Amino acid sequence: MQKRKGYTLVELLVVVSIVVILAAVIIPILKGRIDAANWSEGKALMGSISQAIRTYTAARNETLYNFDELSQAALGFLDSDLDGVYFDKDDFSWTGDYDVSENRLTYTIIAMAGEGISTPSKMTLDQDGTWQEFP
């Protein structure tokens, strides 16, 4: 009887099926991690916008009555300052209010998912530093 060298077809099928099962489990997990890493750019830009809103409000304490005047230029951003690898300036918007009598600033910064990011589709940051994700 001759000794065979190599693997049988059944052994190869078992190995291939194990690799396919592992890939089916790992790929969605990695995609979620990649999206989270890409969102870190958006979160950093949202933090910059938050700081700019606070600075703008502090500098114009008694004269800020309308949040509509808070454009990117008014906050001190150049056209390219809010452009990153995954996000651009059009992905960000903000709403808010400043109550002069109570000296109370409330705002929400909204970021839509940038290019190539699947989840979450939108994220918000408020004046208290609370992040909220939307699927």
C-alpha positions in Angstrom: 0.0 0.0 0.0 1.3 3.4 -1.0 1.3 6.2 1.5 -0.7 9.3 0.2 0.6 12.8 0.6 -1.8 15.8 0.8 -5.3 16.4 2.1 -8.6 14.8 1.2 -11.4 16.8 -0.4 -13.4 16.5 2.9 -10.6 18.0 4.9 -10.3 20.9 2.5 -14.0 21.5 2.6 -14.0 21.6 6.4 -11.2 24.1 6.5 -12.8 26.3 3.8 -16.2 26.2 5.6 -14.5 27.2 8.9 -12.8 30.2 7.2 -16.1 31.3 5.6 -17.9 31.1 9.0 -15.2 33.2 10.7 -15.3 35.8 7.9 -19.1 36.0 8.1 -18.8 36.8 11.8 -15.7 39.1 11.8 -16.5 41.3 8.8 -19.6 43.1 10.3 -17.7 43.6 13.6 -14.8 45.2 11.8 -17.1 47.4 9.7 -18.6 48.7 13.0 -15.2 49.4 14.4 -14.2 51.3 11.2 -17.3 53.4 11.3 -16.6 54.3 15.0 -13.1 55.3 14.1 -14.3 57.4 11.2 -16.9 59.1 13.5 -14.1 60.2 15.8 -13.2 62.8 13.2 -16.8 64.0 13.2 -16.8 64.1 17.0 -13.6 66.2 17.1 -15.1 68.7 14.6 -18.3 68.8 16.6 -16.2 69.6 19.7 -14.5 72.4 17.9 -17.9 73.8 16.8 -19.1 73.6 20.4 -16.1 75.5 21.7 -16.6 78.1 19.0 -20.3 78.6 20.0 -19.3 79.0 23.6 -16.6 81.5 22.8 -18.8 83.5 20.4 -21.6 83.6 23.0 -19.2 84.7 25.8 -17.8 87.5 23.6 -21.2 88.8 22.6 -23.0 88.2 25.9 -25.7 90.8 25.6 -26.1 91.0 21.9 -26.7 87.4 20.8 -30.5 87.1 20.4 -30.7 84.9 17.3 -28.8 81.7 16.6 -29.4 82.2 12.9 -26.5 84.6 12.8 -24.1 81.9 13.9 -22.7 80.9 10.5 -19.4 79.1 10.1 -17.7 82.3 9.2 -19.2 84.1 12.3 -17.8 81.4 14.5 -14.3 81.9 13.0 -14.1 78.9 10.7 -12.6 79.2 7.3 -14.3 77.3 4.4 -11.9 74.4 4.7 -11.7 74.2 8.5 -14.6 71.8 8.9 -13.5 69.6 6.0 -11.8 66.3 6.9 -11.3 63.0 5.3 -14.8 61.6 6.1 -16.7 64.8 6.8 -17.1 68.2 5.2 -18.6 71.5 6.3 -22.0 70.6 4.8 -22.4 67.6 7.2 -22.7 70.0 10.2 -25.5 72.2 11.4 -26.5 73.7 14.8 -29.5 75.1 16.5 -29.9 76.8 19.8 -31.0 79.7 21.9 -29.4 82.1 24.4 -31.6 83.5 27.2 -30.0 86.8 28.1 -32.1 87.3 31.3 -31.0 84.0 32.7 -27.6 83.9 30.9 -28.5 80.4 29.7 -27.0 79.0 26.5 -28.7 75.9 24.9 -27.6 74.4 21.6 -27.5 71.2 19.7 -24.8 70.4 17.0 -25.9 67.9 14.4 -23.6 65.9 12.2 -24.8 63.7 9.4 -22.7 60.6 8.5 -19.8 61.5 6.2 -18.8 59.7 3.1 -18.3 56.0 3.5 -19.9 55.8 7.0 -22.9 53.6 7.3 -23.9 53.8 11.0 -25.0 55.8 12.8 -26.5 58.0 10.2 -26.6 61.1 12.5 -25.1 62.2 15.7 -25.8 65.2 18.0 -23.9 67.0 20.7 -25.7 69.4 23.1 -24.4 72.1 25.5 -24.0 69.7 28.3 -21.7 67.5 26.3 -24.3 64.7 25.8 -23.8 62.7 22.6 -26.7 61.0 20.9 -26.6 58.6 18.0 -29.4 58.0 15.5 -29.5 54.8 13.4 
